[in-house]
């Protein structure tokens, strides 16, 4: 896999955190989970570390927004 180990672990960690937070999503987990999976799969082909980092920052923002709900 081309993704460096630290970034790979960060991506997996934020995915798991969002998945956990999605259990209490107002529209329900069955609404949240497919959309989360689709968003991560859409970016699964990224190989540029800077682009992956940008996506991680966006995921952190989404995490904060979900926590604020």
PDB file of N, CA, C and O in Angstrom, chain B, residues numbered from 101:
ATOM      1  N   UNK B 101       0.842  -1.181   0.000  1.00  0.00           N
ATOM      2  CA  UNK B 101       0.000   0.000   0.000  1.00  0.00           C
ATOM      3  C   UNK B 101       0.882   1.237   0.000  1.00  0.00           C
ATOM      4  O   UNK B 101       1.870   1.284   0.732  1.00  0.00           O
ATOM      5  N   UNK B 102       0.547   2.243  -0.805  1.00  0.00           N
ATOM      6  CA  UNK B 102       1.363   3.430  -0.969  1.00  0.00           C
ATOM      7  C   UNK B 102       1.246   4.402   0.195  1.00  0.00           C
ATOM      8  O   UNK B 102       2.156   5.195   0.435  1.00  0.00           O
ATOM      9  N   UNK B 103       0.150   4.349   0.907  1.00  0.00           N
ATOM     10  CA  UNK B 103      -0.070   5.283   1.998  1.00  0.00           C
ATOM     11  C   UNK B 103       0.909   4.971   3.118  1.00  0.00           C
ATOM     12  O   UNK B 103       1.047   3.824   3.541  1.00  0.00           O
ATOM     13  N   UNK B 104       1.589   6.017   3.593  1.00  0.00           N
ATOM     14  CA  UNK B 104       2.540   5.795   4.672  1.00  0.00           C
ATOM     15  C   UNK B 104       1.797   5.369   5.933  1.00  0.00           C
ATOM     16  O   UNK B 104       0.648   5.753   6.150  1.00  0.00           O
ATOM     17  N   UNK B 105       2.453   4.586   6.743  1.00  0.00           N
ATOM     18  CA  UNK B 105       1.834   4.012   7.933  1.00  0.00           C
ATOM     19  C   UNK B 105       1.175   5.021   8.861  1.00  0.00           C
ATOM     20  O   UNK B 105       0.031   4.803   9.260  1.00  0.00           O
ATOM     21  N   UNK B 106       1.843   6.122   9.229  1.00  0.00           N
ATOM     22  CA  UNK B 106       1.185   7.065  10.148  1.00  0.00           C
ATOM     23  C   UNK B 106      -0.128   7.619   9.593  1.00  0.00           C
ATOM     24  O   UNK B 106      -1.107   7.740  10.329  1.00  0.00           O
ATOM     25  N   UNK B 107      -0.155   7.954   8.311  1.00  0.00           N
ATOM     26  CA  UNK B 107      -1.395   8.469   7.727  1.00  0.00           C
ATOM     27  C   UNK B 107      -2.458   7.389   7.645  1.00  0.00           C
ATOM     28  O   UNK B 107      -3.638   7.654   7.878  1.00  0.00           O
ATOM     29  N   UNK B 108      -2.056   6.198   7.321  1.00  0.00           N
ATOM     30  CA  UNK B 108      -3.014   5.088   7.257  1.00  0.00           C
ATOM     31  C   UNK B 108      -3.669   4.877   8.607  1.00  0.00           C
ATOM     32  O   UNK B 108      -4.881   4.676   8.690  1.00  0.00           O
ATOM     33  N   UNK B 109      -2.885   4.922   9.648  1.00  0.00           N
ATOM     34  CA  UNK B 109      -3.428   4.732  10.993  1.00  0.00           C
ATOM     35  C   UNK B 109      -4.337   5.892  11.386  1.00  0.00           C
ATOM     36  O   UNK B 109      -5.342   5.691  12.067  1.00  0.00           O
ATOM     37  N   UNK B 110      -3.990   7.099  10.961  1.00  0.00           N
ATOM     38  CA  UNK B 110      -4.841   8.259  11.256  1.00  0.00           C
ATOM     39  C   UNK B 110      -6.185   8.140  10.539  1.00  0.00           C
ATOM     40  O   UNK B 110      -7.228   8.451  11.114  1.00  0.00           O
ATOM     41  N   UNK B 111      -6.159   7.694   9.299  1.00  0.00           N
ATOM     42  CA  UNK B 111      -7.399   7.534   8.529  1.00  0.00           C
ATOM     43  C   UNK B 111      -8.298   6.494   9.186  1.00  0.00           C
ATOM     44  O   UNK B 111      -9.499   6.715   9.341  1.00  0.00           O
ATOM     45  N   UNK B 112      -7.726   5.380   9.564  1.00  0.00           N
ATOM     46  CA  UNK B 112      -8.511   4.322  10.204  1.00  0.00           C
ATOM     47  C   UNK B 112      -9.061   4.797  11.542  1.00  0.00           C
ATOM     48  O   UNK B 112     -10.206   4.503  11.885  1.00  0.00           O
ATOM     49  N   UNK B 113      -8.249   5.532  12.297  1.00  0.00           N
ATOM     50  CA  UNK B 113      -8.684   6.018  13.611  1.00  0.00           C
ATOM     51  C   UNK B 113      -9.846   7.007  13.476  1.00  0.00           C
ATOM     52  O   UNK B 113     -10.821   6.912  14.222  1.00  0.00           O
ATOM     53  N   UNK B 114      -9.758   7.952  12.537  1.00  0.00           N
ATOM     54  CA  UNK B 114     -10.838   8.935  12.396  1.00  0.00           C
ATOM     55  C   UNK B 114     -12.096   8.259  11.868  1.00  0.00           C
ATOM     56  O   UNK B 114     -13.205   8.654  12.228  1.00  0.00           O
ATOM     57  N   UNK B 115     -11.942   7.249  11.023  1.00  0.00           N
ATOM     58  CA  UNK B 115     -13.106   6.497  10.531  1.00  0.00           C
ATOM     59  C   UNK B 115     -13.816   5.816  11.704  1.00  0.00           C
ATOM     60  O   UNK B 115     -15.041   5.872  11.805  1.00  0.00           O
ATOM     61  N   UNK B 116     -13.056   5.182  12.580  1.00  0.00           N
ATOM     62  CA  UNK B 116     -13.638   4.502  13.733  1.00  0.00           C
ATOM     63  C   UNK B 116     -14.304   5.494  14.682  1.00  0.00           C
ATOM     64  O   UNK B 116     -15.367   5.208  15.234  1.00  0.00           O
ATOM     65  N   UNK B 117     -13.681   6.663  14.874  1.00  0.00           N
ATOM     66  CA  UNK B 117     -14.269   7.682  15.737  1.00  0.00           C
ATOM     67  C   UNK B 117     -15.592   8.173  15.163  1.00  0.00           C
ATOM     68  O   UNK B 117     -16.580   8.300  15.887  1.00  0.00           O
ATOM     69  N   UNK B 118     -15.609   8.446  13.867  1.00  0.00           N
ATOM     70  CA  UNK B 118     -16.844   8.904  13.226  1.00  0.00           C
ATOM     71  C   UNK B 118     -17.917   7.821  13.259  1.00  0.00           C
ATOM     72  O   UNK B 118     -19.097   8.117  13.450  1.00  0.00           O
ATOM     73  N   UNK B 119     -17.518   6.593  13.076  1.00  0.00           N
ATOM     74  CA  UNK B 119     -18.454   5.478  13.136  1.00  0.00           C
ATOM     75  C   UNK B 119     -19.089   5.394  14.523  1.00  0.00           C
ATOM     76  O   UNK B 119     -20.293   5.174  14.654  1.00  0.00           O
ATOM     77  N   UNK B 120     -18.267   5.571  15.549  1.00  0.00           N
ATOM     78  CA  UNK B 120     -18.763   5.547  16.929  1.00  0.00           C
ATOM     79  C   UNK B 120     -19.721   6.712  17.181  1.00  0.00           C
ATOM     80  O   UNK B 120     -20.778   6.526  17.784  1.00  0.00           O
ATOM     81  N   UNK B 121     -19.358   7.905  16.724  1.00  0.00           N
ATOM     82  CA  UNK B 121     -20.221   9.068  16.912  1.00  0.00           C
ATOM     83  C   UNK B 121     -21.520   8.940  16.123  1.00  0.00           C
ATOM     84  O   UNK B 121     -22.544   9.500  16.516  1.00  0.00           O
ATOM     85  N   UNK B 122     -21.483   8.214  15.027  1.00  0.00           N
ATOM     86  CA  UNK B 122     -22.662   8.047  14.186  1.00  0.00           C
ATOM     87  C   UNK B 122     -23.786   7.270  14.850  1.00  0.00           C
ATOM     88  O   UNK B 122     -24.931   7.330  14.403  1.00  0.00           O
ATOM     89  N   UNK B 123     -23.470   6.547  15.903  1.00  0.00           N
ATOM     90  CA  UNK B 123     -24.517   5.794  16.607  1.00  0.00           C
ATOM     91  C   UNK B 123     -25.580   6.717  17.182  1.00  0.00           C
ATOM     92  O   UNK B 123     -26.733   6.317  17.341  1.00  0.00           O
ATOM     93  N   UNK B 124     -25.197   7.954  17.495  1.00  0.00           N
ATOM     94  CA  UNK B 124     -26.141   8.905  18.087  1.00  0.00           C
ATOM     95  C   UNK B 124     -26.551   9.993  17.099  1.00  0.00           C
ATOM     96  O   UNK B 124     -27.088  11.024  17.505  1.00  0.00           O
ATOM     97  N   UNK B 125     -26.306   9.778  15.813  1.00  0.00           N
ATOM     98  CA  UNK B 125     -26.665  10.758  14.792  1.00  0.00           C
ATOM     99  C   UNK B 125     -28.182  10.915  14.766  1.00  0.00           C
ATOM    100  O   UNK B 125     -28.907   9.922  14.829  1.00  0.00           O
ATOM    101  N   UNK B 126     -28.673  12.158  14.672  1.00  0.00           N
ATOM    102  CA  UNK B 126     -30.130  12.402  14.735  1.00  0.00           C
ATOM    103  C   UNK B 126     -30.959  11.609  13.729  1.00  0.00           C
ATOM    104  O   UNK B 126     -32.071  11.191  14.050  1.00  0.00           O
ATOM    105  N   UNK B 127     -30.449  11.396  12.531  1.00  0.00           N
ATOM    106  CA  UNK B 127     -31.221  10.660  11.524  1.00  0.00           C
ATOM    107  C   UNK B 127     -31.024   9.159  11.618  1.00  0.00           C
ATOM    108  O   UNK B 127     -31.611   8.404  10.843  1.00  0.00           O
ATOM    109  N   UNK B 128     -30.210   8.725  12.553  1.00  0.00           N
ATOM    110  CA  UNK B 128     -30.016   7.302  12.778  1.00  0.00           C
ATOM    111  C   UNK B 128     -28.748   6.755  12.154  1.00  0.00           C
ATOM    112  O   UNK B 128     -28.211   7.306  11.193  1.00  0.00           O
ATOM    113  N   UNK B 129     -28.290   5.665  12.725  1.00  0.00           N
ATOM    114  CA  UNK B 129     -27.057   5.026  12.272  1.00  0.00           C
ATOM    115  C   UNK B 129     -27.211   4.448  10.875  1.00  0.00           C
ATOM    116  O   UNK B 129     -26.259   4.442  10.094  1.00  0.00           O
ATOM    117  N   UNK B 130     -28.404   3.963  10.558  1.00  0.00           N
ATOM    118  CA  UNK B 130     -28.627   3.376   9.235  1.00  0.00           C
ATOM    119  C   UNK B 130     -28.543   4.440   8.132  1.00  0.00           C
ATOM    120  O   UNK B 130     -28.297   4.102   6.974  1.00  0.00           O
ATOM    121  N   UNK B 131     -28.741   5.696   8.468  1.00  0.00           N
ATOM    122  CA  UNK B 131     -28.575   6.800   7.530  1.00  0.00           C
ATOM    123  C   UNK B 131     -27.112   7.217   7.461  1.00  0.00           C
ATOM    124  O   UNK B 131     -26.589   7.505   6.384  1.00  0.00           O
ATOM    125  N   UNK B 132     -26.461   7.246   8.608  1.00  0.00           N
ATOM    126  CA  UNK B 132     -25.101   7.767   8.731  1.00  0.00           C
ATOM    127  C   UNK B 132     -24.042   6.829   8.147  1.00  0.00           C
ATOM    128  O   UNK B 132     -23.160   7.266   7.407  1.00  0.00           O
ATOM    129  N   UNK B 133     -24.132   5.551   8.481  1.00  0.00           N
ATOM    130  CA  UNK B 133     -23.080   4.601   8.114  1.00  0.00           C
ATOM    131  C   UNK B 133     -22.822   4.504   6.611  1.00  0.00           C
ATOM    132  O   UNK B 133     -21.663   4.591   6.205  1.00  0.00           O
ATOM    133  N   UNK B 134     -23.838   4.330   5.766  1.00  0.00           N
ATOM    134  CA  UNK B 134     -23.546   4.231   4.320  1.00  0.00           C
ATOM    135  C   UNK B 134     -22.903   5.499   3.760  1.00  0.00           C
ATOM    136  O   UNK B 134     -22.063   5.422   2.864  1.00  0.00           O
ATOM    137  N   UNK B 135     -23.288   6.649   4.275  1.00  0.00           N
ATOM    138  CA  UNK B 135     -22.728   7.906   3.787  1.00  0.00           C
ATOM    139  C   UNK B 135     -21.277   8.075   4.234  1.00  0.00           C
ATOM    140  O   UNK B 135     -20.442   8.578   3.481  1.00  0.00           O
ATOM    141  N   UNK B 136     -20.988   7.659   5.446  1.00  0.00           N
ATOM    142  CA  UNK B 136     -19.608   7.704   5.938  1.00  0.00           C
ATOM    143  C   UNK B 136     -18.734   6.783   5.088  1.00  0.00           C
ATOM    144  O   UNK B 136     -17.654   7.174   4.646  1.00  0.00           O
ATOM    145  N   UNK B 137     -19.204   5.578   4.868  1.00  0.00           N
ATOM    146  CA  UNK B 137     -18.440   4.606   4.081  1.00  0.00           C
ATOM    147  C   UNK B 137     -18.211   5.129   2.655  1.00  0.00           C
ATOM    148  O   UNK B 137     -17.109   5.022   2.118  1.00  0.00           O
ATOM    149  N   UNK B 138     -19.246   5.687   2.061  1.00  0.00           N
ATOM    150  CA  UNK B 138     -19.143   6.210   0.698  1.00  0.00           C
ATOM    151  C   UNK B 138     -18.130   7.359   0.628  1.00  0.00           C
ATOM    152  O   UNK B 138     -17.359   7.449  -0.328  1.00  0.00           O
ATOM    153  N   UNK B 139     -18.132   8.230   1.633  1.00  0.00           N
ATOM    154  CA  UNK B 139     -17.200   9.360   1.653  1.00  0.00           C
ATOM    155  C   UNK B 139     -15.754   8.878   1.743  1.00  0.00           C
ATOM    156  O   UNK B 139     -14.877   9.411   1.063  1.00  0.00           O
ATOM    157  N   UNK B 140     -15.508   7.885   2.568  1.00  0.00           N
ATOM    158  CA  UNK B 140     -14.147   7.375   2.706  1.00  0.00           C
ATOM    159  C   UNK B 140     -13.724   6.587   1.470  1.00  0.00           C
ATOM    160  O   UNK B 140     -12.570   6.674   1.051  1.00  0.00           O
ATOM    161  N   UNK B 141     -14.626   5.831   0.891  1.00  0.00           N
ATOM    162  CA  UNK B 141     -14.290   5.060  -0.306  1.00  0.00           C
ATOM    163  C   UNK B 141     -14.041   5.973  -1.507  1.00  0.00           C
ATOM    164  O   UNK B 141     -13.247   5.636  -2.386  1.00  0.00           O
ATOM    165  N   UNK B 142     -14.705   7.115  -1.550  1.00  0.00           N
ATOM    166  CA  UNK B 142     -14.500   8.051  -2.650  1.00  0.00           C
ATOM    167  C   UNK B 142     -13.068   8.582  -2.662  1.00  0.00           C
ATOM    168  O   UNK B 142     -12.545   8.946  -3.715  1.00  0.00           O
ATOM    169  N   UNK B 143     -12.439   8.623  -1.494  1.00  0.00           N
ATOM    170  CA  UNK B 143     -11.075   9.132  -1.388  1.00  0.00           C
ATOM    171  C   UNK B 143     -10.050   8.024  -1.185  1.00  0.00           C
ATOM    172  O   UNK B 143      -8.895   8.306  -0.865  1.00  0.00           O
ATOM    173  N   UNK B 144     -10.445   6.790  -1.361  1.00  0.00           N
ATOM    174  CA  UNK B 144      -9.536   5.677  -1.098  1.00  0.00           C
ATOM    175  C   UNK B 144      -8.379   5.599  -2.090  1.00  0.00           C
ATOM    176  O   UNK B 144      -7.370   4.954  -1.807  1.00  0.00           O
ATOM    177  N   UNK B 145      -8.508   6.236  -3.230  1.00  0.00           N
ATOM    178  CA  UNK B 145      -7.457   6.195  -4.231  1.00  0.00           C
ATOM    179  C   UNK B 145      -6.395   7.269  -4.073  1.00  0.00           C
ATOM    180  O   UNK B 145      -5.445   7.318  -4.855  1.00  0.00           O
ATOM    181  N   UNK B 146      -6.540   8.119  -3.084  1.00  0.00           N
ATOM    182  CA  UNK B 146      -5.566   9.197  -2.892  1.00  0.00           C
ATOM    183  C   UNK B 146      -4.198   8.637  -2.525  1.00  0.00           C
ATOM    184  O   UNK B 146      -4.091   7.707  -1.726  1.00  0.00           O
ATOM    185  N   UNK B 147      -3.158   9.208  -3.112  1.00  0.00           N
ATOM    186  CA  UNK B 147      -1.795   8.755  -2.828  1.00  0.00           C
ATOM    187  C   UNK B 147      -0.912   9.908  -2.338  1.00  0.00           C
ATOM    188  O   UNK B 147       0.135   9.675  -1.735  1.00  0.00           O
ATOM    189  N   UNK B 148      -1.333  11.143  -2.594  1.00  0.00           N
ATOM    190  CA  UNK B 148      -0.561  12.316  -2.192  1.00  0.00           C
ATOM    191  C   UNK B 148      -0.776  12.586  -0.700  1.00  0.00           C
ATOM    192  O   UNK B 148      -1.910  12.751  -0.249  1.00  0.00           O
ATOM    193  N   UNK B 149       0.321  12.627   0.058  1.00  0.00           N
ATOM    194  CA  UNK B 149       0.225  12.822   1.512  1.00  0.00           C
ATOM    195  C   UNK B 149      -0.464  14.132   1.876  1.00  0.00           C
ATOM    196  O   UNK B 149      -1.227  14.183   2.840  1.00  0.00           O
ATOM    197  N   UNK B 150      -0.200  15.191   1.113  1.00  0.00           N
ATOM    198  CA  UNK B 150      -0.819  16.486   1.405  1.00  0.00           C
ATOM    199  C   UNK B 150      -2.333  16.419   1.208  1.00  0.00           C
ATOM    200  O   UNK B 150      -3.094  16.988   1.990  1.00  0.00           O
ATOM    201  N   UNK B 151      -2.750  15.733   0.180  1.00  0.00           N
ATOM    202  CA  UNK B 151      -4.190  15.594  -0.085  1.00  0.00           C
ATOM    203  C   UNK B 151      -4.863  14.737   0.992  1.00  0.00           C
ATOM    204  O   UNK B 151      -5.978  15.034   1.421  1.00  0.00           O
ATOM    205  N   UNK B 152      -4.190  13.694   1.416  1.00  0.00           N
ATOM    206  CA  UNK B 152      -4.730  12.846   2.491  1.00  0.00           C
ATOM    207  C   UNK B 152      -4.843  13.650   3.777  1.00  0.00           C
ATOM    208  O   UNK B 152      -5.829  13.533   4.505  1.00  0.00           O
ATOM    209  N   UNK B 153      -3.832  14.466   4.055  1.00  0.00           N
ATOM    210  CA  UNK B 153      -3.861  15.307   5.258  1.00  0.00           C
ATOM    211  C   UNK B 153      -5.023  16.296   5.202  1.00  0.00           C
ATOM    212  O   UNK B 153      -5.671  16.554   6.216  1.00  0.00           O
ATOM    213  N   UNK B 154      -5.285  16.849   4.019  1.00  0.00           N
ATOM    214  CA  UNK B 154      -6.405  17.785   3.849  1.00  0.00           C
ATOM    215  C   UNK B 154      -7.731  17.085   4.136  1.00  0.00           C
ATOM    216  O   UNK B 154      -8.618  17.656   4.770  1.00  0.00           O
ATOM    217  N   UNK B 155      -7.855  15.870   3.674  1.00  0.00           N
ATOM    218  CA  UNK B 155      -9.073  15.095   3.922  1.00  0.00           C
ATOM    219  C   UNK B 155      -9.208  14.744   5.406  1.00  0.00           C
ATOM    220  O   UNK B 155     -10.315  14.719   5.943  1.00  0.00           O
ATOM    221  N   UNK B 156      -8.091  14.476   6.056  1.00  0.00           N
ATOM    222  CA  UNK B 156      -8.130  14.207   7.497  1.00  0.00           C
ATOM    223  C   UNK B 156      -8.593  15.438   8.270  1.00  0.00           C
ATOM    224  O   UNK B 156      -9.347  15.318   9.236  1.00  0.00           O
ATOM    225  N   UNK B 157      -8.147  16.614   7.851  1.00  0.00           N
ATOM    226  CA  UNK B 157      -8.585  17.860   8.500  1.00  0.00           C
ATOM    227  C   UNK B 157     -10.083  18.063   8.309  1.00  0.00           C
ATOM    228  O   UNK B 157     -10.777  18.504   9.225  1.00  0.00           O
ATOM    229  N   UNK B 158     -10.576  17.744   7.126  1.00  0.00           N
ATOM    230  CA  UNK B 158     -12.017  17.859   6.868  1.00  0.00           C
ATOM    231  C   UNK B 158     -12.792  16.865   7.738  1.00  0.00           C
ATOM    232  O   UNK B 158     -13.865  17.193   8.245  1.00  0.00           O
ATOM    233  N   UNK B 159     -12.257  15.659   7.911  1.00  0.00           N
ATOM    234  CA  UNK B 159     -12.901  14.653   8.760  1.00  0.00           C
ATOM    235  C   UNK B 159     -12.925  15.109  10.218  1.00  0.00           C
ATOM    236  O   UNK B 159     -13.904  14.870  10.924  1.00  0.00           O
ATOM    237  N   UNK B 160     -11.856  15.761  10.674  1.00  0.00           N
ATOM    238  CA  UNK B 160     -11.826  16.302  12.040  1.00  0.00           C
ATOM    239  C   UNK B 160     -12.904  17.371  12.208  1.00  0.00           C
ATOM    240  O   UNK B 160     -13.551  17.444  13.253  1.00  0.00           O
ATOM    241  N   UNK B 161     -13.098  18.204  11.176  1.00  0.00           N
ATOM    242  CA  UNK B 161     -14.135  19.225  11.224  1.00  0.00           C
ATOM    243  C   UNK B 161     -15.518  18.576  11.327  1.00  0.00           C
ATOM    244  O   UNK B 161     -16.355  19.008  12.119  1.00  0.00           O
ATOM    245  N   UNK B 162     -15.746  17.552  10.532  1.00  0.00           N
ATOM    246  CA  UNK B 162     -17.023  16.836  10.564  1.00  0.00           C
ATOM    247  C   UNK B 162     -17.233  16.215  11.944  1.00  0.00           C
ATOM    248  O   UNK B 162     -18.342  16.239  12.477  1.00  0.00           O
ATOM    249  N   UNK B 163     -16.184  15.670  12.510  1.00  0.00           N
ATOM    250  CA  UNK B 163     -16.264  15.067  13.846  1.00  0.00           C
ATOM    251  C   UNK B 163     -16.701  16.110  14.879  1.00  0.00           C
ATOM    252  O   UNK B 163     -17.551  15.827  15.723  1.00  0.00           O
ATOM    253  N   UNK B 164     -16.133  17.294  14.816  1.00  0.00           N
ATOM    254  CA  UNK B 164     -16.500  18.366  15.754  1.00  0.00           C
ATOM    255  C   UNK B 164     -17.956  18.790  15.555  1.00  0.00           C
ATOM    256  O   UNK B 164     -18.665  19.078  16.519  1.00  0.00           O
ATOM    257  N   UNK B 165     -18.390  18.824  14.299  1.00  0.00           N
ATOM    258  CA  UNK B 165     -19.775  19.194  14.018  1.00  0.00           C
ATOM    259  C   UNK B 165     -20.745  18.143  14.567  1.00  0.00           C
ATOM    260  O   UNK B 165     -21.797  18.496  15.100  1.00  0.00           O
ATOM    261  N   UNK B 166     -20.413  16.898  14.445  1.00  0.00           N
ATOM    262  CA  UNK B 166     -21.280  15.840  14.949  1.00  0.00           C
ATOM    263  C   UNK B 166     -21.322  15.885  16.477  1.00  0.00           C
ATOM    264  O   UNK B 166     -22.379  15.696  17.079  1.00  0.00           O
ATOM    265  N   UNK B 167     -20.186  16.133  17.092  1.00  0.00           N
ATOM    266  CA  UNK B 167     -20.133  16.246  18.554  1.00  0.00           C
ATOM    267  C   UNK B 167     -20.984  17.410  19.042  1.00  0.00           C
ATOM    268  O   UNK B 167     -21.529  17.359  20.144  1.00  0.00           O
ATOM    269  N   UNK B 168     -21.103  18.463  18.231  1.00  0.00           N
ATOM    270  CA  UNK B 168     -21.866  19.652  18.617  1.00  0.00           C
ATOM    271  C   UNK B 168     -23.371  19.394  18.551  1.00  0.00           C
ATOM    272  O   UNK B 168     -24.143  20.131  19.164  1.00  0.00           O
ATOM    273  N   UNK B 169     -23.802  18.371  17.824  1.00  0.00           N
ATOM    274  CA  UNK B 169     -25.244  18.079  17.703  1.00  0.00           C
ATOM    275  C   UNK B 169     -25.845  17.649  19.009  1.00  0.00           C
ATOM    276  O   UNK B 169     -27.042  17.369  19.075  1.00  0.00           O
TER     277      UNK B 169
END
